[in-house]
Amino acid sequence: MQQIQKQIKYPNMQKYLQKAITNQLTRASMAHFGQQLKPPVLLVKSDILQFSELPAVKCQDQINQSSLHLASIYSFAMSALNGVVMEIQDCAFPLVQGIVATDNQAVGFKDVNYALMVGAKPRGPGMERGDLLKDNGKIFTETGKYINDHASRDIKVVVVGNPCNTNCLILANQIKDIPKENFTAMTRLDHNRAQHQLADKLGVHTSDIRKIAIFGNHSPTMVPYIDQMTAKNHKATVDQQWVTQTFIPTVQQRGAEIIKARKLSSAASAGNAAMNHITTWVNGTAEGDYTSMAIPSDGSYGVPKGLIFSFPVTVKNGKYSIVQGLPITPFYQGLLDKTIKELVDERNAVDHLLK
Ligand code: LMR
């Protein structure tokens, strides 16, 4: 009965989901290819890396003995998933030792050390954000149980599927004996986007831009922070009008712009950023620089404890630390308050799942 009601409410949902899943599979593939281009093989001791795509694909790997896991929570996505498997096989990647493609999460998560959840149930036509939170709440609650029961105890997780911060909160809440700090959400895509905008503005290469960060939610309230920015190792500034009128809105709305242009969410850049996130988490940040990761708040910068909130972090030996003491001007504080409020509201909306 419930199923029928849902179909009536969202008559095009199944079709939409199929399309979205194919898109998410592209993300998974891209993330895989990205890893192959710059694998953290030498620095990662574990032997299984799971790429995770909810609801479409879950997992993959390539460290030394690499075994690649791909799992779907929707059986109807298995055909598309098998297509991805064929493509990965046809890449003849030297590091991939085996591929597991499954719609059984227990199998997908078995002994997995790294999980990249590159999708979630996407927002479909006519859906409200509340519906999205509700549907993904169910998915991530269930997945949390599978991780708890089947994954390696040292698993590192990055949630990409939206609303990724709160999905991650729900997921981490299901975990009993894995440290909460192993559960993170992705704002590296926003970080990369900010880097590109700034490099373009300053006429330098993206890799010349350092000491920038994203605070907050992966949503239009996110706060791209550039107060300490350097370009080519020198303090760099851009005019405030451009920052408020162009830079910040561009970064905040980039995902929506891509959806408008492609009629699908970001795929290649999201997969790439997921790999960037996990690779930095494993390999560390460059000396004198930081990156952005949405992590459980410890109360820094006045952010309520436990929220999955993007902070500037440095990473060393597989452990991240929040960069402390960055100056927060009233301008930034106003933006921070908004993104904090949004995340608190999201947490309140899924409160029943966090008991
Ligand atoms: C992105 O930032 O590209 C995506 O998170 C957008 C979306 O809603 O899928």
Residues whose N, C-alpha, C, O or C-beta is under 5 A from the ligand:
A	BS01	LMR	N162 G255 S265 S266
